């Protein structure tokens, strides 16, 4: 919420069949991944809180997901 970028964010990408296709830790504020066309759930964990987004990937069209967490007081 403060606009600060995060690093060391745990990221998990799961395909429509429920299979984990990627599980990694983002070293910076941007993570680029090349995936086949399909539907994916992308979950990111930071500060003990997970945020998830569903992405529909189409041929020859990039997709993006933005994750925001509330600022810690």
N, C-alpha and C positions, 0 to 999 in steps of 0.2 A: 504493500500500500504506500510505502514511502518512496517508491521508485528506485530503490537500491537494487542492484543486480546481485544474484546469488550464485555461488559455486558450490561444489560438493553436494549437488542435489541428486538423490537416488531416482533413477528413471526406469520404468518397466513398460514395455510395449507388448500387448497381447493381441493376437489376431482374432478373427470372428469365431474360430473354432475353440478358443480358450487356451491356445498354446502361447507360451511366452516366447517371443521372437527376439527380444533384446532386454537385457537387464544390465545396467551400467550406472556409473556415477558421472554426472556432467562436471567437467573441470572448469567450466565457465558459464556465462549466461546464455550461450547458444549451443545447441546440439543438433548437428545435421545427420540425418539418417536416410539411406536409400532403401525403400521397401517396395515390394510388388503391389500392384493395384489391389485394393480391398478395403475392408473396414477394420480399424484398429482402435483399441482403447490405450491411451497413453496416460500413465499415472506418474506423478512426480511427488517426492516426499522431501520436505524441508521443515526443520524445526518441529519434528514430531507430528506434522500434519500432512496428509496426502490430498492432492488435488488431481482430478482426472478429467480427461477430455476424450471424446470419440471423434476420430478422423475418418473420413471417406476419401480414399486415394483413388484418383482417376488417372488414366494414361496421359502422359505428357503434360500434367498439370501439377505444379507444386502445391503442397498444403502446409499450413502452419498452425501451431497451437501456442498460445500464450498462457503462462501460469503466473498467478499473483497470489500472494499470501498476505494476511493482515500484518501490519507492523506490530512488533513486540514492544510493549511498554516497559 
